[in-house]
């Protein structure tokens, strides 16, 4: 208890001197190089919190903790459906304040896959493998980079857009798993997540004058 109180006292000044807030919005997600399954983008959503330590200059930073639902649609000879992927993401971005209103954001992110589900038109949930272990097909960790633009029109309101490009492979090497042959929604090549986001939110705390 004393240790937790000490940590809280140490980090409290950071929040008093920082902008922090909430944000959320819509995802347009897809995967790369998956022509074998006729993939297309699907919509999802994201929501979370952010912390931006106070900066007296043009350059600053932004740390976020985001829940993101993404994935892709697919169409094969036997199935049509979609794959839903739920991630917890930790973006770490450098911010560049063009003016008090416009801000560029560039940086990287890590992500942890929480859940994966595939639904098809051939009768509901697609259960891959002999034991239905859907997560066995996926790499649990992802990483990549991104960039975007954020606008601060009035008071604490934020509006922005961002693109996230993954560098890690979405699927494991199927031959290295015990699930047998890959289901129809798994492409025959390594693919990576791509997500385009629109978002809005609200900043709290001290703002630069």
C-alpha positions in Angstrom: 0.0 0.0 0.0 2.8 2.4 0.9 4.6 1.6 -2.4 1.4 2.3 -4.4 0.9 5.6 -2.6 4.5 6.6 -3.2 4.2 5.9 -7.0 0.9 7.9 -7.1 2.6 10.9 -5.5 5.4 10.7 -8.0 3.3 10.6 -11.1 0.6 13.0 -9.9 2.6 16.1 -10.9 2.9 14.7 -14.4 -0.9 14.7 -14.8 -1.2 18.2 -13.3 1.3 19.6 -15.9 0.0 17.5 -18.8 -2.9 17.4 -21.2 -4.8 14.2 -20.8 -8.1 13.1 -22.3 -10.4 10.6 -24.0 -10.8 9.8 -27.7 -12.8 7.5 -29.9 -13.9 7.0 -33.5 -14.3 4.8 -36.5 -11.8 2.4 -38.1 -11.6 1.4 -41.8 -9.4 -1.7 -41.6 -7.9 -4.1 -44.0 -4.9 -6.4 -44.6 -2.2 -6.3 -47.2 -1.4 -8.7 -50.1 -4.4 -11.0 -49.6 -5.8 -11.2 -53.1 -6.2 -15.0 -52.7 -9.3 -14.4 -50.5 -10.6 -11.3 -52.3 -10.2 -9.2 -49.2 -11.8 -5.8 -48.7 -11.9 -3.2 -45.9 -14.4 -3.4 -43.0 -15.5 -0.8 -40.5 -14.8 -1.0 -36.8 -14.2 1.4 -33.9 -11.6 2.5 -31.4 -11.7 4.2 -28.0 -9.2 5.0 -25.3 -7.3 7.6 -23.3 -4.2 9.7 -23.9 -1.5 11.6 -22.1 0.5 14.5 -23.6 3.2 16.0 -21.3 3.4 19.8 -21.5 5.7 21.1 -24.2 6.8 24.8 -24.4 8.1 24.3 -28.0 6.9 23.0 -31.3 7.8 19.4 -30.6 5.9 17.3 -28.0 4.8 13.7 -27.3 1.6 11.7 -27.0 1.1 8.4 -25.3 -2.2 6.5 -25.8 -3.9 3.4 -24.5 -6.5 2.3 -27.1 -9.0 -0.5 -27.7 -9.3 -1.1 -31.4 -11.6 -3.4 -33.3 -10.4 -4.1 -36.8 -10.0 -7.0 -39.4 -11.2 -7.5 -43.0 -13.9 -8.9 -45.2 -13.2 -11.9 -47.4 -14.8 -13.8 -50.3 -13.8 -17.2 -51.6 -15.4 -19.9 -53.7 -17.0 -21.4 -50.6 -17.4 -18.6 -48.1 -18.1 -14.9 -47.8 -17.7 -13.3 -44.4 -15.5 -11.2 -42.2 -12.8 -11.5 -39.6 -13.0 -9.4 -36.4 -9.8 -8.7 -34.5 -9.8 -6.9 -31.1 -6.5 -5.3 -30.0 -5.2 -3.2 -27.1 -2.8 -0.7 -28.6 -0.1 1.4 -27.1 0.8 4.2 -29.6 3.8 6.5 -28.8 3.8 9.5 -31.1 5.9 12.6 -31.6 3.7 15.7 -32.0 4.6 18.7 -34.2 2.5 21.8 -33.5 2.1 23.7 -36.8 -0.1 26.3 -35.1 -2.3 26.3 -32.0 -5.0 24.6 -34.0 -3.1 22.1 -36.3 -0.9 19.3 -35.0 1.0 16.6 -36.9 1.6 13.2 -35.2 4.3 10.7 -36.2 5.4 7.6 -34.4 5.1 3.9 -33.6 2.9 1.5 -31.7 2.7 -1.9 -30.2 -0.5 -4.0 -29.9 -1.8 -7.1 -28.1 -4.4 -9.3 -29.8 -7.3 -10.0 -27.3 -9.7 -11.8 -29.4 -10.3 -13.1 -33.0 -13.5 -14.2 -34.6 -14.5 -15.2 -38.1 -18.1 -15.1 -39.3 -19.2 -16.6 -42.7 -22.4 -16.7 -44.7 -22.2 -20.5 -44.8 -23.9 -20.9 -41.5 -22.6 -18.6 -38.8 -19.3 -18.8 -36.9 -16.4 -20.5 -38.7 -14.6 -22.8 -36.3 -11.1 -23.6 -37.5 -9.1 -26.6 -36.5 -10.1 -29.7 -34.7 -10.5 -27.9 -31.3 -11.8 -24.6 -32.7 -8.8 -22.7 -31.4 -9.1 -19.6 -33.4 -6.3 -17.7 -31.7 -3.8 -20.4 -32.6 -3.7 -19.0 -36.1 -2.6 -15.5 -35.0 0.5 -13.8 -33.7 -0.5 -12.2 -30.3 1.8 -9.2 -30.6 1.9 -6.6 -33.4 4.0 -3.5 -34.0 4.2 -0.8 -36.6 4.2 2.9 -37.4 1.7 5.6 -38.3 1.0 9.3 -38.7 -1.9 11.7 -38.8 -3.3 15.2 -38.3 -5.2 16.5 -35.3 -7.2 19.7 -35.1 -8.0 21.7 -31.9 -10.8 24.0 -33.0 -12.2 25.1 -29.7 -11.5 24.7 -26.0 -10.6 21.0 -25.3 -12.2 19.5 -28.5 -9.9 17.4 -30.7 -10.7 16.1 -34.2 -8.3 14.0 -36.3 -7.4 11.3 -38.7 -4.6 8.8 -38.6 -3.2 5.8 -40.5 -1.6 2.8 -38.8 0.6 0.5 -40.8 1.7 -2.8 -39.2 5.1 -4.4 -39.7 4.4 -7.7 -38.0 2.7 -10.7 -39.7 -0.9 -11.1 -38.7 -0.9 -14.9 -39.0 1.5 -17.5 -37.8 3.1 -20.1 -40.1 0.2 -22.5 -40.3 2.6 -25.4 -40.9 4.1 -24.8 -37.4 0.7 -25.1 -35.6 -1.2 -28.2 -34.7 -4.5 -27.0 -36.2 -4.1 -28.7 -39.5 -5.1 -27.0 -42.8 -5.8 -23.3 -42.7 -9.5 -22.3 -43.0 -10.7 -20.4 -46.1 -10.4 -16.9 -44.5 -6.6 -17.3 -44.0 -4.6 -15.9 -47.0 -1.9 -18.1 -48.6 0.7 -15.3 -48.0 1.8 -13.3 -44.9 -0.4 -10.3 -44.4 -0.3 -7.2 -42.2 -2.9 -5.0 -40.6 -3.7 -1.6 -42.1 -6.1 0.8 -40.4 -7.3 4.3 -41.2 -9.0 6.1 -38.3 -11.2 9.1 -37.9 -11.6 10.3 -34.3 -12.8 12.9 -31.9 -12.2 13.5 -28.2 -11.7 16.0 -25.4 -8.5 17.3 -23.7 -8.3 18.0 -20.0 -5.6 19.6 -17.9 -3.3 22.5 -18.6 -3.2 23.8 -22.1 -0.5 26.0 -23.7 -1.5 29.6 -24.2 
